[in-house]
Amino acid sequence: MLERLPSLFRSALYALRGGFLVRPLAIALVLGAAGAVLSSLEESISEISSWVPTILFPSQQDPAVAQVILSSIATSIMTVVSIVFAILLMTLTLASTQFSPRILISFVRDHTTQWTLGVFLGTFSYCMAALPAARALPHPFVPAATVSGAMLLALGCVAWLIFFIHHISQSISVNHIVDRIARETELVIDEFMPHVRSPFQLDSAVGDVFPSEQTSALLNRKSGYIRYIDIDRLVGIAREYGIRVRLERRVGHFVPAGVPILRATKPERMSEEVELRLLAALDIGPTRTMQQDVEFGVIQIVDIALRAISPAVNDPSTAISCVDQLSRIIICWLGREQPRSTYYAPPHVARLIVPWISFEELIDTAFDQIRHYAVADLAVSLRLIRALQDIAGATRGPDERQLLVQLARRILAGSEMHLSESELERLKRRVAELEARVAVATPGTAISPAASIA
């Protein structure tokens, strides 16, 4: 259990960073403590009440009025919270049905929603904490400054409610949803791939650094998705025991229990303790997260695009917006130095091999399903090819550009049975433009004939 503590702690931190309850709870506790402390100070230092203008709170000698004000604000706030968030849940249910159930996590992590809940619950906590201070026995006392603060908080809640309604009306629009997912995915890229790509970057393809050595397979003990890989910890364990380790699946893959997930050399050095330490360096859970998983953000946008071009919805404009955001993510990914697949400790001694998503896999995830289901939609097909043109301008290798040309030809081939001749001519012109750009960018490189593209 102790071996899994770092992994559990990291997973908890990630959940708390965007959790729906942490920020509202913190705000509620702070405002509740403020109400209790302010009312206590006001009772100890009577001069504080005299600072409150009479026009703001005239009944400074009647504790019953203060009690009514505090209790009314607390009751009203909780009523508003119940109604607003019931409507919000209904809106989220409709949005998940219309777009994708995976977008709910974006709403839960939305800071404005968390601040709204926190401000309302904090105002309620403030009033409840200050309410006992307003009393008639054993001697009358009215916390005038505290009650005035509650009135100001109530006015602030009204203004915040108007802002929250405006925010929700914007956040449920599909363009805003897709843009938010793209921004979150770019943040993952910034955190996981912080360095700008060098024009002389070496190929990071995964290879087998121990082809002739005997290896032992470590079976997964918990079914779920690989959400995080602790690279430093795996390298440290491999160096400590003088072994080499290879991860069989990459981040985002589902691994059933009982399936090999790691493979290590020198089976005679493997023990139950070593296996537990190696497996504890992997965070495996029932759902995918975006800690190291760029593909998960792409999948969310693809889900929205596929629903948009389905016959039941028939909204190609939404699919076009999704294609635009997907090209944005891939261009951002291309501009960063790709993570290493082989890790050494000490230098020139390979200790760990980790597979990461490749350009080809990312392109297929982003565009292949959309291409397949948009064969009868000229607008979406044209935008797909234009996105490939934009991506081709950001690529630096001939192999990457060749993949883009092949995908464009598959788009054209799939549309031949569903579009008219005039529409096909537009697609052919755009594919020809892409091929010309690739030919100019990679002089001396022959483009494979279209007939070879299935």
C-alpha positions as CSV (number, residue, x, y, z in Angstrom):
1,M,0.0,0.0,0.0
2,L,2.9,2.4,0.8
3,E,4.2,1.9,-2.7
4,R,1.0,3.3,-4.2
5,L,0.9,6.4,-2.0
6,P,2.7,8.7,-4.4
7,S,0.4,7.6,-7.3
8,L,-2.7,8.0,-5.1
9,F,-1.5,11.4,-3.9
10,R,-0.8,12.6,-7.5
11,S,-4.2,11.4,-8.6
12,A,-5.9,13.1,-5.7
13,L,-4.1,16.4,-6.5
14,Y,-5.2,16.2,-10.1
15,A,-8.8,15.6,-9.0
16,L,-8.7,18.4,-6.5
17,R,-7.2,20.8,-8.9
18,G,-10.4,20.8,-11.0
19,G,-12.8,19.3,-8.5
20,F,-16.2,20.7,-8.1
21,L,-16.3,20.7,-4.3
22,V,-12.8,22.0,-3.3
23,R,-13.0,25.7,-4.3
24,P,-16.7,26.2,-3.2
25,L,-15.9,24.5,0.1
26,A,-12.9,26.8,0.7
27,I,-14.9,29.9,-0.2
28,A,-17.7,28.8,2.1
29,L,-15.4,28.2,5.0
30,V,-13.6,31.5,4.5
31,L,-16.8,33.6,4.4
32,G,-18.3,31.6,7.3
33,A,-15.2,32.2,9.4
34,A,-15.3,35.9,8.4
35,G,-18.9,36.2,9.7
36,A,-18.0,34.5,13.0
37,V,-14.8,36.5,13.5
38,L,-16.3,39.9,12.5
39,S,-19.3,39.5,14.8
40,S,-17.1,38.4,17.7
41,L,-14.8,41.4,17.2
42,E,-17.8,43.7,17.0
43,E,-19.0,42.5,20.3
44,S,-15.6,42.9,21.9
45,I,-14.9,46.3,20.3
46,S,-18.1,48.3,20.3
47,E,-16.5,51.1,18.3
48,I,-16.8,49.0,15.1
49,S,-20.6,49.3,15.1
50,S,-20.4,53.1,15.2
51,W,-18.5,53.1,11.9
52,V,-21.5,51.8,10.0
53,P,-23.6,54.7,8.5
54,T,-27.0,55.0,10.0
55,I,-28.5,55.2,6.5
56,L,-27.1,51.8,5.6
57,F,-28.5,50.1,8.7
58,P,-30.8,52.4,10.7
59,S,-32.0,49.8,13.3
60,Q,-28.8,49.4,15.1
61,Q,-30.5,49.0,18.5
62,D,-33.0,46.3,17.5
63,P,-31.6,42.7,17.5
64,A,-34.9,41.3,16.0
65,V,-34.3,43.3,12.8
66,A,-30.8,42.0,12.5
67,Q,-32.0,38.4,13.0
68,V,-34.7,38.9,10.4
69,I,-32.2,40.3,7.9
70,L,-29.6,37.5,8.4
71,S,-32.2,34.7,8.3
72,S,-33.9,36.2,5.3
73,I,-30.7,36.4,3.3
74,A,-29.7,32.9,4.3
75,T,-33.0,31.4,3.3
76,S,-33.2,33.3,0.0
77,I,-29.7,32.4,-0.9
78,M,-30.3,28.7,-0.4
79,T,-33.5,28.9,-2.4
80,V,-31.7,30.5,-5.3
81,V,-28.9,28.0,-5.1
82,S,-31.4,25.1,-5.3
83,I,-33.3,26.5,-8.3
84,V,-30.3,27.7,-10.3
85,F,-28.3,24.5,-9.9
86,A,-31.3,22.3,-10.6
87,I,-31.7,24.2,-13.9
88,L,-27.9,23.9,-14.5
89,L,-28.1,20.1,-14.1
90,M,-30.9,19.9,-16.5
91,T,-29.0,22.0,-19.0
92,L,-25.9,19.8,-18.6
93,T,-28.0,16.7,-19.2
94,L,-29.3,18.2,-22.5
95,A,-25.9,19.3,-23.5
96,S,-24.4,15.9,-22.9
97,T,-27.2,14.3,-24.9
98,Q,-26.8,16.7,-27.8
99,F,-23.0,16.8,-27.9
100,S,-21.1,14.2,-25.9
101,P,-21.3,12.9,-22.3
102,R,-17.5,13.4,-22.0
103,I,-18.0,17.2,-22.0
104,L,-19.5,17.1,-18.5
105,I,-16.0,17.0,-17.0
106,S,-15.3,20.4,-18.6
107,F,-18.4,21.9,-17.0
108,V,-17.4,20.5,-13.6
109,R,-13.9,22.0,-13.9
110,D,-15.3,25.4,-14.9
111,H,-14.0,28.0,-12.4
112,T,-16.9,30.3,-12.9
113,T,-19.4,27.6,-11.9
114,Q,-17.2,26.8,-8.9
115,W,-16.9,30.4,-7.8
116,T,-20.7,30.9,-8.1
117,L,-21.5,27.9,-5.9
118,G,-18.8,29.1,-3.5
119,V,-20.0,32.7,-3.2
120,F,-23.6,31.6,-2.6
121,L,-22.7,29.0,0.0
122,G,-20.2,31.4,1.5
123,T,-22.9,34.1,1.9
124,F,-25.2,31.5,3.6
125,S,-22.3,30.4,5.9
126,Y,-21.6,34.1,6.7
127,C,-25.2,34.7,7.7
128,M,-25.5,31.5,9.8
129,A,-22.2,32.2,11.6
130,A,-23.3,35.8,12.4
131,L,-26.8,35.0,13.4
132,P,-26.1,33.9,17.0
133,A,-24.5,37.2,17.7
134,A,-27.7,39.1,17.2
135,R,-29.5,38.5,20.5
136,A,-31.8,40.2,23.0
137,L,-30.6,38.3,26.1
138,P,-28.8,38.5,28.5
139,H,-28.2,42.0,27.1
140,P,-29.3,43.4,23.6
141,F,-26.6,43.3,21.0
142,V,-26.7,44.1,17.3
143,P,-23.7,43.4,15.1
144,A,-24.3,46.3,12.8
145,A,-21.1,46.0,10.7
146,T,-21.7,42.2,10.3
147,V,-25.3,42.7,9.2
148,S,-24.2,45.4,6.8
149,G,-21.6,43.0,5.4
150,A,-24.3,40.4,4.9
151,M,-26.4,42.9,3.0
152,L,-23.5,43.8,0.7
153,L,-22.9,40.1,0.1
154,A,-26.5,39.7,-0.8
155,L,-26.2,42.5,-3.4
156,G,-23.1,40.9,-4.7
157,C,-24.9,37.6,-5.0
158,V,-27.5,39.2,-7.2
159,A,-24.9,40.7,-9.5
160,W,-23.0,37.4,-9.6
161,L,-26.2,35.6,-10.4
162,I,-26.7,37.8,-13.5
163,F,-23.1,37.2,-14.5
164,F,-23.5,33.4,-14.0
165,I,-26.6,33.3,-16.2
166,H,-24.7,35.1,-18.9
167,H,-21.8,32.8,-18.5
168,I,-23.9,29.6,-18.7
169,S,-25.7,30.9,-21.8
170,Q,-22.4,31.3,-23.5
171,S,-20.7,28.1,-22.1
172,I,-23.5,25.8,-23.5
173,S,-22.9,27.0,-27.0
174,V,-21.0,24.4,-29.0
175,N,-18.3,26.8,-30.2
176,H,-17.5,27.7,-26.7
177,I,-17.5,24.0,-25.6
178,V,-15.1,23.0,-28.4
179,D,-12.8,26.0,-27.8
180,R,-12.7,25.2,-24.1
181,I,-11.7,21.6,-24.8
182,A,-9.1,22.7,-27.2
183,R,-7.6,25.2,-24.7
184,E,-7.5,22.4,-22.0
185,T,-5.7,20.1,-24.5
186,E,-3.2,22.8,-25.3
187,L,-2.5,23.2,-21.6
188,V,-1.8,19.5,-21.4
189,I,0.6,19.9,-24.3
190,D,2.3,22.9,-22.6
191,E,2.7,20.9,-19.4
192,F,3.7,17.5,-20.9
193,M,5.7,18.8,-23.9
194,P,7.1,22.2,-22.7
195,H,10.0,22.6,-25.1
196,V,9.7,24.0,-28.6
197,R,10.5,21.5,-31.3
198,S,14.0,21.6,-32.7
199,P,14.4,21.3,-36.5
200,F,17.1,18.7,-35.8
201,Q,15.0,16.5,-33.5
202,L,15.8,12.8,-33.7
203,D,13.2,10.2,-34.4
204,S,11.5,9.1,-31.2
205,A,10.1,5.9,-32.5
206,V,9.9,3.1,-30.0
207,G,12.5,0.3,-30.5
208,D,13.4,-2.9,-28.7
209,V,16.7,-2.3,-26.8
210,F,16.8,-5.8,-25.5
211,P,15.7,-8.0,-28.4
212,S,17.9,-11.0,-27.4
213,E,17.5,-10.8,-23.6
214,Q,15.1,-13.0,-21.7
215,T,12.2,-11.0,-20.3
216,S,9.4,-11.6,-17.8
217,A,5.9,-10.1,-18.2
218,L,4.3,-8.2,-15.3
219,L,0.5,-8.7,-15.4
220,N,-1.8,-5.9,-14.7
221,R,-3.7,-6.3,-11.5
222,K,-6.4,-3.6,-11.9
223,S,-8.6,-3.2,-15.0
224,G,-8.7,0.4,-16.3
225,Y,-7.1,3.1,-18.4
226,I,-3.5,4.2,-18.0
227,R,-3.8,7.8,-16.9
228,Y,-0.3,8.7,-15.7
229,I,3.2,7.2,-16.0
230,D,5.8,8.1,-13.4
231,I,8.8,8.1,-15.6
232,D,11.4,9.1,-13.0
233,R,10.2,6.4,-10.6
234,L,10.3,3.6,-13.2
235,V,13.8,4.7,-14.3
236,G,14.9,4.8,-10.7
237,I,13.6,1.3,-9.9
238,A,15.1,-0.2,-13.1
239,R,18.5,1.3,-12.2
240,E,18.3,0.2,-8.6
241,Y,17.8,-3.5,-9.6
242,G,19.9,-3.3,-12.8
243,I,17.1,-4.2,-15.1
244,R,15.4,-2.8,-18.2
245,V,11.7,-2.2,-18.4
246,R,9.3,-1.7,-21.4
247,L,5.8,-0.5,-21.1
248,E,3.5,-2.5,-23.3
249,R,0.6,0.0,-23.6
250,R,0.7,3.8,-23.8
251,V,-1.2,6.4,-21.9
252,G,-5.0,6.3,-22.6
253,H,-5.1,2.6,-23.4
254,F,-7.4,0.3,-21.5
255,V,-5.6,-2.7,-19.9
256,P,-7.7,-5.5,-18.5
257,A,-6.5,-7.3,-15.3
258,G,-4.3,-10.2,-16.1
259,V,-2.9,-8.8,-19.3
260,P,0.9,-8.0,-19.5
261,I,1.4,-4.3,-19.0
262,L,5.2,-4.2,-18.3
263,R,8.0,-6.4,-19.5
264,A,11.4,-6.5,-17.7
265,T,14.7,-8.1,-18.3
266,K,16.6,-10.4,-15.9
267,P,13.6,-12.4,-14.5
268,E,15.8,-13.8,-11.7
269,R,15.9,-10.3,-10.1
270,M,12.1,-9.9,-10.2
271,S,10.2,-10.5,-7.0
272,E,6.8,-9.7,-5.7
273,E,8.1,-6.5,-4.1
274,V,9.8,-5.3,-7.3
275,E,6.6,-6.0,-9.3
276,L,4.5,-4.1,-6.9
277,R,6.9,-1.1,-7.0
278,L,6.9,-1.1,-10.8
279,L,3.1,-1.4,-11.1
280,A,2.6,1.3,-8.4
281,A,4.4,3.8,-10.8
282,L,1.4,3.6,-13.1
283,D,-1.9,5.4,-12.3
284,I,-4.8,3.2,-13.6
285,G,-8.4,4.2,-13.2
286,P,-11.9,3.7,-14.6
287,T,-11.9,6.8,-16.7
288,R,-9.4,8.6,-18.9
289,T,-7.9,11.9,-17.7
290,M,-5.9,14.6,-19.4
291,Q,-2.8,14.4,-17.2
292,Q,-0.6,13.1,-20.1
293,D,-3.3,12.1,-22.5
294,V,-3.5,14.6,-25.4
295,E,-5.6,12.1,-27.4
296,F,-8.4,12.3,-24.9
297,G,-9.0,16.0,-25.7
298,V,-9.0,15.1,-29.4
299,I,-11.6,12.3,-28.8
300,Q,-14.0,14.7,-27.0
301,I,-14.0,17.1,-30.0
302,V,-14.3,14.2,-32.5
303,D,-17.4,12.9,-30.5
304,I,-19.1,16.3,-30.9
305,A,-18.2,16.4,-34.7
306,L,-19.6,12.9,-35.3
307,R,-22.9,13.7,-33.6
308,A,-23.1,16.9,-35.6
309,I,-22.8,15.2,-39.0
310,S,-25.1,12.3,-38.0
311,P,-28.4,12.2,-39.9
312,A,-30.3,12.8,-36.7
313,V,-28.6,16.1,-36.0
314,N,-27.4,17.2,-39.4
315,D,-25.3,20.2,-38.3
316,P,-22.3,20.5,-40.5
317,S,-21.4,23.9,-39.2
318,T,-20.6,22.4,-35.8
319,A,-18.5,19.7,-37.5
320,I,-16.6,22.4,-39.3
321,S,-15.9,24.2,-36.0
322,C,-14.6,20.9,-34.6
323,V,-12.3,20.3,-37.5
324,D,-10.9,23.8,-37.1
325,Q,-10.1,23.2,-33.4
326,L,-8.6,19.8,-34.1
327,S,-6.2,21.4,-36.6
328,R,-5.3,23.9,-33.9
329,I,-4.4,21.1,-31.4
330,I,-2.3,19.1,-33.9
331,I,-0.4,22.2,-35.0
332,C,0.3,23.0,-31.3
333,W,1.5,19.4,-30.9
334,L,3.7,19.5,-33.9
335,G,5.4,22.7,-32.6
336,R,6.7,20.9,-29.5
337,E,9.5,18.5,-28.9
338,Q,8.1,15.1,-28.7
339,P,8.6,13.1,-25.5
340,R,11.4,10.6,-25.5
341,S,10.6,6.9,-25.8
342,T,13.8,5.6,-24.4
343,Y,15.2,6.7,-21.0
344,Y,18.7,6.2,-19.8
345,A,20.3,5.9,-16.4
346,P,23.3,6.3,-16.4
347,P,23.8,7.8,-19.9
348,H,24.0,5.2,-22.7
349,V,22.4,2.5,-20.5
350,A,18.7,2.1,-21.6
351,R,16.5,1.5,-18.6
352,L,12.9,2.3,-19.8
353,I,11.0,2.2,-23.0
354,V,7.6,4.1,-23.1
355,P,5.4,4.3,-26.2
356,W,3.7,7.7,-26.8
357,I,1.2,8.6,-29.4
358,S,2.7,9.2,-32.8
359,F,1.7,11.8,-35.4
360,E,0.0,9.1,-37.6
361,E,-2.1,7.9,-34.6
362,L,-3.0,11.4,-33.7
363,I,-4.0,12.3,-37.2
364,D,-6.1,9.1,-37.5
365,T,-7.8,9.8,-34.2
366,A,-8.6,13.4,-35.2
367,F,-9.8,13.0,-38.8
368,D,-10.4,9.4,-39.9
369,Q,-13.8,8.9,-38.4
370,I,-15.0,12.4,-39.4
371,R,-13.7,11.6,-43.0
372,H,-15.6,8.3,-43.0
373,Y,-19.0,9.8,-41.9
374,A,-18.7,13.1,-43.9
375,V,-18.3,11.5,-47.4
376,A,-21.6,13.0,-48.5
377,D,-21.0,16.5,-47.0
378,L,-19.0,18.7,-49.3
379,A,-18.5,21.5,-46.8
380,V,-17.0,19.3,-44.1
381,S,-14.8,17.4,-46.6
382,L,-13.5,20.7,-48.0
383,R,-12.7,22.0,-44.5
384,L,-11.0,18.7,-43.7
385,I,-8.6,19.2,-46.6
386,R,-8.0,22.8,-45.7
387,A,-7.2,21.7,-42.2
388,L,-4.6,19.3,-43.7
389,Q,-3.2,22.2,-45.7
390,D,-2.7,24.2,-42.5
391,I,-1.1,21.3,-40.7
392,A,1.2,20.6,-43.7
393,G,2.5,24.2,-43.2
394,A,3.5,23.3,-39.7
395,T,5.1,19.9,-40.4
396,R,8.9,19.5,-40.9
397,G,9.3,16.0,-42.1
398,P,8.5,14.5,-45.5
399,D,6.9,11.4,-43.9
400,E,4.4,13.6,-42.0
401,R,3.5,15.5,-45.2
402,Q,3.0,12.2,-47.1
403,L,0.6,11.0,-44.4
404,L,-1.5,14.2,-44.9
405,V,-1.6,13.7,-48.7
406,Q,-2.7,10.1,-48.2
407,L,-5.5,11.2,-45.9
408,A,-6.6,13.9,-48.4
409,R,-6.8,11.3,-51.1
410,R,-8.8,9.0,-48.9
411,I,-11.3,11.9,-48.4
412,L,-11.5,12.3,-52.1
413,A,-11.9,8.6,-52.8
414,G,-14.6,8.2,-50.2
415,S,-16.6,11.1,-51.6
416,E,-16.6,9.9,-55.3
417,M,-19.7,7.8,-54.8
418,H,-21.7,10.5,-53.0
419,L,-21.0,13.8,-54.6
420,S,-21.7,15.2,-58.0
421,E,-19.0,15.9,-60.6
422,S,-18.9,19.6,-60.0
423,E,-18.6,19.0,-56.2
424,L,-15.8,16.5,-56.8
425,E,-14.0,19.0,-58.9
426,R,-13.7,21.4,-55.9
427,L,-12.4,18.6,-53.8
428,K,-9.8,17.6,-56.5
429,R,-8.6,21.2,-56.8
430,R,-8.1,21.4,-53.0
431,V,-6.3,18.1,-52.9
432,A,-4.1,19.2,-55.8
433,E,-3.2,22.4,-53.9
434,L,-2.2,20.3,-50.9
435,E,0.0,18.1,-53.1
436,A,1.6,21.1,-54.7
437,R,2.4,22.5,-51.2
438,V,3.9,19.3,-50.1
439,A,6.0,19.0,-53.3
440,V,7.4,22.5,-52.8
441,A,8.1,21.9,-49.1
442,T,9.9,18.6,-49.9
443,P,11.8,19.0,-53.2
444,G,13.1,15.8,-54.6
445,T,10.6,13.7,-52.7
446,A,8.2,11.7,-55.0
447,I,4.6,11.6,-54.0
448,S,3.1,8.2,-54.1
449,P,0.4,7.7,-56.8
450,A,-3.2,8.1,-55.8
451,A,-4.0,4.6,-57.0
452,S,-1.9,3.2,-54.1
453,I,-4.1,4.8,-51.5
454,A,-6.9,2.5,-50.4
